[in-house]
Amino acid sequence: MGKLTANELKTKGVSAVEARLKVDEEVIITVRGQDRYVVMDVEKYARLRECELSIALQEARADVDAGRYVTESVAEHMRRVADDL
């Protein structure tokens, strides 16, 4: 994973990011020596989001299969959520 300082980004702009992305799939932006941000191609981001959503769906299905859900009206749900606060 390539790294780019915030100063390089400020002075060279998007062209610096594009150059790094030709070599690496992700670029870490460092601020004062600390890793702060990750930049990646939008297609890769979309794939990661799709994976994340697939995992969430699998977890939800597992919860339903295990009986970890509640059937209730909207009013009951709002009361339960308010009580949890």
N, C-alpha and C positions, 0 to 999 in steps of 0.2 A: 504494500500500500504506500503510495507516494505521499510526501508531505509538502506543504506549501505554507509559508509564513503569512500572517495577515498583512505584513508590510509588502511582501511580494505581490499579493493579491491586489493591494491598494495601488501599487505602482504599475503593475503589468496587466491588471484586469483579468477578464475572462480568458484571454489568450493563454495566460499562465495555467489556468485550470485545464483548458483544452489540451495543451501540450502534455500535461501530466496524465490526463485520461487516455492519451494514446499509448502510454506505457503501462499504466495500472488501471484496474477497474474502479477503484475509489481513490480519492485524494483527501487527506486529512489537512484541515486548516488549523495551524497552531497560532495561539495568541499568547504573547509573552512566554513562549516556550512550552505552553500547555496545549495538549490536543483539545480542540473545542468543537469542531464541526467536521462532518464528512460530506463530500460532494461526490455524486455518482451520476452516470447516465440515467435519464428518465426511464428507459426501458428496464434497466436493472432494478430501479426503485419499484417499478410496477410489478416485477416478478417477486420482489421481496414482500410487497404488500399482499400479493396474491397468496404467497406462502403463509403469511401471518393470518390472513382471513381463513385459509383452509384449516389451520391449526385451531383457530377459535371455533370453527364449525365442528371439528372433531370433538373438541372439549364439550361443546354444548350438547352434541348427540350423546356423548358418554354420560353427561349429567342426566339427561332424559332417561336413558337406558337404566341408570342406577336409581332413578326415582328422586333425584335431587332437584325438584322443581315444585312450584306452588301454583295451584289453580285458584284464582280469586278475581273478584270484580275490580274495576278501576278504583272505586272508592276504598275498598279493602287494601288494595296495593298502596294507595297514597297514604292511608293511615299507618300501614306497616313501615313504609319508608320514612314517614315523619317521626315515628316512634324510635327509629334507629338513629336519628340525628340527635 
